[in-house]
Amino acid sequence: MELRIKELIDILGIKKQNIGKALKNTPYILKKIDGSAKPVKHYKFEDLPPWYQEIKKGVG
């Protein structure tokens, strides 16, 4: 599963600034999506830091 920062903000309820800092060294893939002029970063669930994975599993 691949997630964008916007999806992580909605799911985890964390500020964009905090997520950006935490994912600074996390590998990502740039993909073009509808409605966006620039490619958007997509993070694989397996590459997220462990605490985000635990929160995501708890949320569903």
TALINGI-V495402 format. One record per residue. RES is the residue in three letters. SS is DSSP state (h for helix, s for strand, l for the rest). PHI is phi in degrees with one decimal (NA if undefined). Layout:
# TALINGI-V495402
RES_SS_PHI + RES_SS_PHI
This chain:
# TALINGI-V495402
MET_l_NA + GLU_s_-111.4 + LEU_s_-125.9 + ARG_l_-95.4 + ILE_h_-59.3 + LYS_h_-59.4 + GLU_h_-67.6 + LEU_h_-64.0 + ILE_h_-60.8 + ASP_h_-65.3 + ILE_h_-73.5 + LEU_h_-90.9 + GLY_l_69.8 + ILE_l_-111.3 + LYS_l_-66.2 + LYS_h_-58.3 + GLN_h_-60.0 + ASN_h_-68.7 + ILE_h_-66.2 + GLY_h_-58.5 + LYS_h_-67.4 + ALA_h_-68.6 + LEU_l_-97.5 + LYS_l_-53.3 + ASN_l_-103.3 + THR_l_-86.0 + PRO_l_-65.1 + TYR_l_-144.4 + ILE_s_-122.0 + LEU_s_-88.7 + LYS_s_-132.4 + LYS_l_-84.3 + ILE_l_-123.6 + ASP_l_-63.7 + GLY_l_86.1 + SER_l_-122.0 + ALA_l_-77.8 + LYS_l_-114.4 + PRO_l_-62.7 + VAL_s_-114.0 + LYS_s_-72.0 + HIS_s_-121.3 + TYR_s_-106.9 + LYS_s_-75.4 + PHE_h_-57.0 + GLU_h_-66.3 + ASP_h_-88.2 + LEU_l_-67.7 + PRO_l_-57.9 + PRO_h_-54.9 + TRP_h_-67.8 + TYR_h_-70.8 + GLN_h_-62.5 + GLU_h_-65.3 + ILE_h_-63.7 + LYS_h_-62.3 + LYS_h_-64.5 + GLY_h_-67.8 + VAL_h_-76.0 + GLY_l_112.0
